[in-house]
Amino acid sequence: MSRQNRRSANGALYDFATDSSAGPTDVDHVGHQFDLVDRQAQQNTNPLSTGLRLERVPAPCVMVIFGVSGDLTARKLMPSLYDLAVGHPLPEGFSIVGVSHRDWNDEIFRAEMRKAAEEGAGAPVTDETWELFAQGLFYVKGSFEDEATYTDLKTRLETIDEERRAHGNRLFYLATSPKFYAPIIRHLGASDIAHRQDIYYNRPDNWNRIVVEKPFGRDVESARALNAQIGAVFSERQIYRIDHYLGKETVQNVLAFRFANTLFEPVWNRQYVDHVQITVAESIGVEGRGGYYEDSGALRDMVQSHILQLLAVIAMEPPALFNGNALRDEKVKVLRAVVPPAGDGVAAKTVRGQYEAGYVGGREVEAYRDEKGVRPGSRTETYVALELGIDNWRWAGVPFYLRTGKRLPRRVTEIAVEFKQVPHLMFQSVGHLDLSPNVITMRIQPDEGIALKFAAKVPGPSTQLRPVRMDFLYGSAFGEAGPDAYERLLLDAMLGDPTLFARRDEVETAWALMQPIMDGWDEDGQPIYPYESGTWGPSRADAMLRRESREWRRP
Ligand code: BG6
């Protein structure tokens, strides 16, 4: 028996057997086997990590990735699928069909995907493990707009269904440029590769689901049009709009923190909360995606999707159940109560910026306007700061400050809930006070964790108070990282669990919130403020908070 036990970069133990006598094993009909990870033994190493691993096994299926030669497949999808296959039993005969215009065949496709897995997967790629995984990889060459591509795809899928017993179960994944979404969906319907399933969407055989990547439209109108196009072929229950932030463990932990503890929810409202800050800072620039980014900008790329999702989970009411509709109903409800700046408010309550040359992490970097694919006089924002209000019983009058930017000093995503000062401070007359308000900080990435800042007495005979921190760190509490966001979401889509995907009304509501801001910025003479790469954005954003006697945190 040859068995390799390795620790991956994130500390998870992968256990891959190459001998059928090795432990409990899933043997599929084409004669290869994925070893079942000995989950019990792994969990025994740290009782706190029970539940960290992805436990459920989906029904046999074929995943069809459109745009398989692109950046997303190489950076995210393939490494995650490989990690899933190695660290978790994927269904027997699980197969991937890649579709792209590139002049590849099965062999080249497999070689390219191996490079992607070697580069991005947490699990080690060995000849043995790769061989097993690659047996399920197939390639169809063709244009997304050409009927012949779908004829070839159909034949290929029928063969795979027969040889690898996928029972007609198909997960389509749109990883192409959004301009191809409509033709792909139309052809899938017309060629009878995909079919609408209104009632038996969860049946074990012949299920079809489609995962749609962001950007989901570029404004309300285009999002509605796209929803209608997809809705003509798939029912809502078959549509999985992906926002990878929802797959992040720490984002899901916001739900646990709020709704599985008695302590915090009673103070989670306008009586006690002064304001909330959500920061998604990136040190990277546009990384060769200038063409895409020029048409997008930070508001569309980050705020409409990831940041509004963070806002929704932090501000929503407690759902009665933890399931797709109960959770998404509450998210939509709170998003509908959000009041975005409009008219004159756009200039007062939003700041957009664009990075200039500078230094990030000691490395000299070029200005946004000098990046490949960016117009020389571009007015696309790479930074946004804005203030939103939420007009409901819980949050009326509490400002939510959001900001995101590229080429900031470091990568950090955090949500900070800052509480009001105590109503009366008896210590005032007796000692030296360095009092800042209580803050709960949820660190989404990196150094995932939750911190509570509160006042403590400095040891000694005098009464001196100073803020101190109480820290919970994922790494030390659980001893290992959870699955990558894409791993979690891909598995959920295969399992037919839409809880962590955006629903139609959610996406449209989020776009509707962005519309007045986009309209305001489109008016003549609206400024865009330059900032030096490696700084925390334009000083105008600091001024925006200072006007309200507050300041941005320095995460
Ligand atoms: C993507 C955006 O959705 O999220 C990118 O298009 C951004 O511009 C990325 O860099 C950030 O994701 P993460 O997981 O690295 O925070």
Residues whose N, C-alpha, C, O or C-beta is under 5 A from the ligand:
A	BS01	BG6	D301
